[in-house]
Amino acid sequence: MNRKRFLQLGGMGALGASFSGSPLLSSLQNTSTIKDTAKIAVQLYSVRKEIEKDIKGTLKKIADIGFEAVETAFWPKDITVKQAGQYLKEAGLPVCSAHIELPIGDKKGDFLDAAEAFDCKRMIWHGWPEDIRYGTLDGTKQLVKIYNEANNFAHDNGLEFGIHNHWWEFRNKVGKRFVYEVLMQSLDPDIFFEIDTYWVKVAGQNPSDIVKKFGKRAPLLHIKDGPAKWNDSLPDDNPDPMVAVGKGTQDFPAILKAANGNTQWMIVEMDKTDSDIFQALQDSYDYLTKNGMAKGKK
């Protein structure tokens, strides 16, 4: 089931190879610029199909791997956010952040309900699908105004508001600047960014350069691996299959080093994979934790 179909069915949700001997990883582990080790979480969109079949069993497997927390996305239509929150609590899985719809109109109540159900303060606009307004500078400025209003609503209710990117923010140019550059300059400074390092690379940018540029404004990173190259089926939500972290083309030691200690959460996500998803998540967890790039429960 692709994202488009899942969105149609789902309710609003609040969305290894070892480098142990590599000089690059040794440099990362020994550098004084890395202040703290990020915690590791998983984006539950990765296991959306499994959740539809067996939510309790799926969450137990996630907890057993050792992830510190989860990031929520969308739930099957027969599961309310209140029920989902109870399932997560029973599984011992805190919510580090929640992907949500923008708090506009009748969605304001959903926004607050998700924050309460998940006991979560970090609310993130999932950003799918691409808004046509990202095709022009005026359109992008219209979206900036909407995001700033969403941020004000979040703050008025004791919450934090963030933006999650896909490829178009780093691929589209408006007014001779990339969309992300307009967002960085124009959004309220306390709106945080959750940088999806995979889509950054798909867009043709260097994830390390981008993460370094965002600095403290990007406390959360989406960590996914695979070919990370453009294909024409992406707008139809049909990406290339992804692989366990550390088995694809991404250079995560370099990305983490560029983050300079600003990464609080590394959130593993796989939109699509040809392998067993739980094994891929286990391999990803092992790669990040055993190589000192993130800390989990095990």
C-alpha positions as CSV (number, residue, x, y, z in Angstrom):
1,M,0.0,0.0,0.0
2,N,1.5,3.3,-1.0
3,R,1.3,6.6,1.0
4,K,-1.5,8.0,-1.1
5,R,-3.7,5.0,-0.5
6,F,-2.7,4.9,3.2
7,L,-3.6,8.5,3.6
8,Q,-7.0,7.8,2.1
9,L,-7.6,5.0,4.6
10,G,-5.8,6.3,7.6
11,G,-6.9,8.6,10.4
12,M,-4.6,11.6,11.3
13,G,-1.8,10.4,13.6
14,A,-0.8,13.2,15.7
15,L,3.4,10.6,10.4
16,G,23.9,-4.3,9.4
17,A,26.9,-3.4,7.8
18,S,29.5,-2.3,10.3
19,F,31.9,0.7,9.9
20,S,33.7,-0.2,13.1
21,G,37.1,-0.4,11.5
22,S,36.8,2.6,9.1
23,P,39.0,5.7,9.6
24,L,35.9,7.8,8.9
25,L,33.9,6.4,11.8
26,S,37.0,6.5,14.1
27,S,37.3,10.2,13.3
28,L,33.6,10.7,14.0
29,Q,33.8,8.9,17.4
30,N,37.0,10.7,18.5
31,T,36.1,14.2,17.4
32,S,35.4,16.7,20.2
33,T,32.7,18.5,18.0
34,I,30.2,15.7,18.7
35,K,28.8,16.8,22.1
36,D,26.2,14.2,22.7
37,T,25.0,11.0,21.2
38,A,21.6,11.2,19.6
39,K,18.8,8.9,20.7
40,I,17.3,6.5,18.1
41,A,13.6,6.2,17.2
42,V,11.6,4.7,14.3
43,Q,9.0,6.3,12.1
44,L,6.0,4.1,12.3
45,Y,5.1,4.7,8.7
46,S,7.8,2.1,8.1
47,V,5.5,-0.6,9.6
48,R,2.2,0.7,8.4
49,K,1.3,-2.6,6.7
50,E,2.2,-4.6,9.7
51,I,0.2,-2.3,12.0
52,E,-2.9,-2.9,9.9
53,K,-2.5,-6.6,10.5
54,D,-1.4,-6.7,14.1
55,I,-0.8,-3.5,16.0
56,K,0.1,-5.0,19.3
57,G,2.5,-7.6,17.8
58,T,4.1,-4.9,15.6
59,L,4.7,-2.5,18.4
60,K,6.2,-5.3,20.6
61,K,8.7,-6.1,17.9
62,I,9.7,-2.4,17.6
63,A,10.2,-2.3,21.4
64,D,12.1,-5.5,21.5
65,I,14.6,-4.2,18.9
66,G,15.5,-1.5,21.4
67,F,14.3,1.8,19.9
68,E,14.1,4.6,22.5
69,A,10.9,5.9,21.1
70,V,8.7,6.2,18.0
71,E,7.5,8.9,15.7
72,T,3.9,8.5,14.8
73,A,2.4,8.9,11.3
74,F,-1.0,7.7,10.2
75,W,-3.2,5.0,11.7
76,P,-5.7,2.6,10.1
77,K,-9.2,4.1,10.0
78,D,-10.5,1.8,12.7
79,I,-7.9,3.0,15.3
80,T,-8.3,6.4,16.9
81,V,-5.4,8.4,18.2
82,K,-6.6,7.8,21.7
83,Q,-6.5,4.0,21.1
84,A,-3.1,4.3,19.4
85,G,-1.7,6.2,22.3
86,Q,-2.9,3.4,24.7
87,Y,-1.3,0.7,22.5
88,L,2.0,2.7,22.5
89,K,1.9,3.1,26.3
90,E,1.3,-0.6,26.8
91,A,4.2,-1.4,24.5
92,G,6.5,0.9,26.5
93,L,7.1,3.2,23.5
94,P,7.2,6.9,24.1
95,V,6.5,9.3,21.2
96,C,9.4,11.6,20.5
97,S,7.5,13.5,17.7
98,A,4.2,13.2,15.8
99,H,3.6,13.7,12.1
100,I,0.3,15.6,11.8
101,E,-1.9,17.6,9.5
102,L,-1.6,21.4,9.7
103,P,-3.8,22.8,12.5
104,I,-6.1,24.7,10.2
105,G,-9.9,24.9,10.6
106,D,-11.4,21.6,11.9
107,K,-7.9,20.1,12.1
108,K,-7.0,22.1,15.2
109,G,-8.9,19.7,17.4
110,D,-7.1,16.7,15.8
111,F,-3.7,18.4,16.4
112,L,-4.4,18.9,20.1
113,D,-6.0,15.4,20.5
114,A,-2.9,13.8,19.0
115,A,-0.5,15.8,21.3
116,E,-2.6,14.6,24.3
117,A,-3.0,11.0,23.2
118,F,0.7,10.6,22.6
119,D,1.9,12.8,25.4
120,C,4.1,14.6,22.8
121,K,5.0,18.2,22.4
122,R,6.9,18.0,19.1
123,M,4.3,18.2,16.3
124,I,5.6,18.0,12.8
125,W,3.8,18.9,9.5
126,H,4.5,15.7,7.4
127,G,4.5,17.8,4.2
128,W,3.0,15.2,1.8
129,P,2.1,15.6,-1.0
130,E,3.9,18.4,-2.8
131,D,2.0,21.7,-2.7
132,I,1.9,23.4,-6.1
133,R,2.6,26.7,-4.3
134,Y,6.2,25.5,-3.9
135,G,6.5,26.2,-7.6
136,T,6.7,30.0,-7.2
137,L,8.2,32.5,-4.7
138,D,4.8,34.1,-4.0
139,G,3.3,30.6,-3.4
140,T,6.1,29.7,-1.1
141,K,5.6,32.9,0.9
142,Q,1.9,32.0,1.2
143,L,2.9,28.6,2.7
144,V,5.3,30.4,5.1
145,K,2.4,32.5,6.4
146,I,0.4,29.3,7.0
147,Y,3.3,27.6,8.8
148,N,3.9,30.6,11.0
149,E,0.2,30.6,11.9
150,A,0.4,26.9,12.7
151,N,3.5,27.6,14.9
152,N,1.6,30.3,16.8
153,F,-1.3,27.9,17.4
154,A,1.2,25.3,18.7
155,H,2.9,27.7,21.0
156,D,-0.4,29.0,22.4
157,N,-1.1,25.4,23.4
158,G,2.3,24.6,24.9
159,L,3.6,22.7,21.9
160,E,6.4,22.9,19.4
161,F,6.0,23.0,15.6
162,G,8.3,21.6,13.0
163,I,8.6,21.0,9.2
164,H,9.5,17.7,7.5
165,N,11.0,17.9,4.0
166,H,10.8,15.8,0.9
167,W,12.8,16.4,-2.2
168,W,11.1,19.4,-3.7
169,E,12.2,21.8,-1.0
170,F,15.8,21.1,-2.1
171,R,15.1,20.6,-5.8
172,N,12.8,23.5,-6.7
173,K,14.1,27.0,-7.2
174,V,11.9,30.0,-6.7
175,G,13.2,33.5,-7.1
176,K,16.7,32.1,-7.8
177,R,16.8,30.4,-4.5
178,F,15.9,26.9,-3.4
179,V,12.7,26.6,-1.5
180,Y,14.4,25.5,1.7
181,E,16.5,28.7,1.6
182,V,13.3,30.8,1.5
183,L,11.9,28.7,4.4
184,M,15.0,29.1,6.5
185,Q,15.0,32.9,6.0
186,S,11.2,33.5,6.3
187,L,9.8,31.1,8.9
188,D,9.6,32.0,12.5
189,P,13.0,31.2,14.0
190,D,11.6,28.8,16.6
191,I,10.0,26.6,13.9
192,F,12.3,23.5,13.9
193,F,13.2,21.3,10.9
194,E,13.2,17.6,10.7
195,I,15.7,17.0,7.9
196,D,15.0,13.9,5.8
197,T,18.6,13.2,4.8
198,Y,17.5,10.7,2.1
199,W,15.2,13.1,0.2
200,V,17.9,15.8,0.4
201,K,20.3,13.4,-1.5
202,V,17.5,12.4,-4.0
203,A,17.2,16.2,-4.7
204,G,20.8,16.3,-5.7
205,Q,22.1,18.0,-2.6
206,N,24.8,16.8,-0.1
207,P,23.1,15.8,3.1
208,S,26.1,16.7,5.2
209,D,26.2,20.2,3.8
210,I,22.5,20.7,4.4
211,V,22.6,19.4,8.0
212,K,25.6,21.6,8.8
213,K,23.8,24.7,7.3
214,F,20.6,24.1,9.4
215,G,22.6,23.5,12.6
216,K,20.5,23.9,15.8
217,R,17.3,24.4,13.7
218,A,17.4,20.7,12.8
219,P,17.3,18.7,16.1
220,L,15.7,15.7,14.4
221,L,17.0,13.8,11.4
222,H,15.2,11.2,9.3
223,I,17.7,8.4,8.7
224,K,17.1,6.2,5.7
225,D,19.3,4.5,3.1
226,G,19.2,3.1,-0.4
227,P,20.0,4.3,-3.9
228,A,18.9,7.9,-3.0
229,K,18.6,9.0,-6.6
230,W,15.8,10.7,-8.6
231,N,13.3,8.6,-10.5
232,D,10.3,9.8,-12.4
233,S,7.9,7.7,-10.3
234,L,8.6,9.5,-7.1
235,P,5.7,12.0,-7.5
236,D,3.4,9.0,-7.6
237,D,4.8,7.9,-4.3
238,N,6.7,5.0,-5.8
239,P,10.3,5.3,-4.6
240,D,13.1,2.8,-5.1
241,P,13.2,0.1,-2.4
242,M,15.2,1.2,0.6
243,V,17.7,-0.8,2.5
244,A,18.9,-1.1,6.1
245,V,20.8,1.9,7.3
246,G,24.5,1.5,6.4
247,K,23.9,-0.7,3.4
248,G,23.1,2.0,0.8
249,T,24.7,5.1,-0.5
250,Q,24.4,7.4,2.5
251,D,27.4,8.6,4.4
252,F,26.0,8.7,8.0
253,P,29.3,9.2,9.8
254,A,29.8,12.4,7.7
255,I,26.2,13.5,8.2
256,L,26.5,13.1,12.0
257,K,29.8,14.9,12.1
258,A,28.3,17.8,10.1
259,A,25.5,18.0,12.6
260,N,28.1,19.0,15.3
261,G,26.2,17.6,18.2
262,N,22.8,19.3,17.3
263,T,21.0,16.0,16.6
264,Q,18.8,15.0,19.4
265,W,16.9,12.2,17.6
266,M,17.9,10.0,14.7
267,I,14.6,8.6,13.3
268,V,14.9,5.5,11.1
269,E,12.4,5.3,8.3
270,M,11.8,3.0,5.3
271,D,9.1,4.1,2.9
272,K,9.5,0.9,0.9
273,T,11.7,-2.1,1.2
274,D,12.0,-5.5,-0.6
275,S,13.4,-7.2,2.5
276,D,11.8,-8.1,5.8
277,I,11.0,-4.8,7.5
278,F,11.8,-5.9,11.0
279,Q,15.1,-7.4,10.0
280,A,15.9,-4.2,8.2
281,L,15.0,-2.2,11.2
282,Q,17.1,-4.4,13.5
283,D,20.1,-4.1,11.1
284,S,19.6,-0.3,11.1
285,Y,19.5,-0.1,14.9
286,D,22.6,-2.3,15.2
287,Y,24.5,-0.2,12.7
288,L,23.8,3.1,14.4
289,T,24.1,1.9,18.0
290,K,27.1,-0.4,17.7
291,N,29.0,2.2,15.7
292,G,28.4,4.9,18.4
293,M,26.2,7.1,16.2
294,A,23.0,6.7,18.3
295,K,22.0,5.3,21.6
296,G,19.0,3.0,22.2
297,K,17.8,0.8,25.0
298,K,20.1,-2.1,24.2
